[in-house]
């Protein structure tokens, strides 16, 4: 899956209280977009499909 090799989130340790690890940020020369079914950008914190470019 492309998203596995497109993100980074540096960890020093994993807090046992975390339910998940933060998704992270795009690697250099890549961009992430969350789009709806009409390929329109979704607002922050609104569900959609992840598109990766770069």
N, C-alpha and C positions, 0 to 999 in steps of 0.2 A: 504494500500500500504506500502510495506516495507520501502521505502525511508523516509516516514514521521517519523518513529520511529528510524532512523539510523543516523540522522544528528543533529548538533547543531550549532547555530550561536547566541552568546550572544548579546543582544540589550539593550542599555541604552535608546535610543529613536529612532523613525523612522523619518528620514528626509523627509519632504513632497515632495522633488524633486526626491526621489528615484522612479524608475519605478517598481522595484521589490526589495525583500530582498535577500541579498547574500545567496547562497545555504548552505554554512557552511562546516563543517568538519565531518568526520566519528566519531562516538562515540568510546569509548575504545573497543578494541577487534573486531573491524569491519574494513573492507577495501572496498573502492570503486574502480571500474574499469570502464572505458568507452571503450567499445569494438565495433568492426565492425561486419559485418555479418559472417565473418570467425573466430570470437572470438579472433581477434588480437587487441592488445592495440592500441587505437587511440592517435595521438599526442595531446598535450595540445591545447585547443581551437578548436579542430576538433570534429564535431558532431558524435555521435554514441549512443549505448544503454548502460544504466547504469546497472552494475552488482554489487551486494553487497555480500560480503563474511564475514564470521566470526561467 
